[in-house]
């Protein structure tokens, strides 16, 4: 019974962090990016980012790369929460998700989808996925196998 409770706690923790990272990535786009983005036109909201009008390396990272890392982390945690009882299936879907995310970035390179291709986005996505994998294998998976 305690294994079931532990899995449920981990599932809800994954869901909570998945939604939190998704929201944080959305807020980075909403508050830090230019107002000509599709999401701003869809929501019909005009926001001037007067506080972040100057650019430095850290703010460029927050504006352009961090949302991609947060969104891939959010998707991975969502997949982990759904298939928490099956590690092999979970890993297969995580790898497919990562592949599709990187594929969409390359679609931007060839103008198949709108956006700006950036190798650093791919690096950040892989880095966030790697960190999640290390944390998952080191802490969560080991705890669930007890």
Secondary structure, DSSP 8 states (H G I E B T S, - for coil): -HHHHHHHHHHHHHHHHHHHHHHHHHHHHHHHS-TTSHHHHHHT-----GGG-S--HHHHIIIIIHHHHHHHHHHHHHHHHHTTT-HHHHHHHHHHHHHHHHHHHHHHHTTSSSS---HHHHHHHHHHHHHHHHHIIIIIHHHHT-
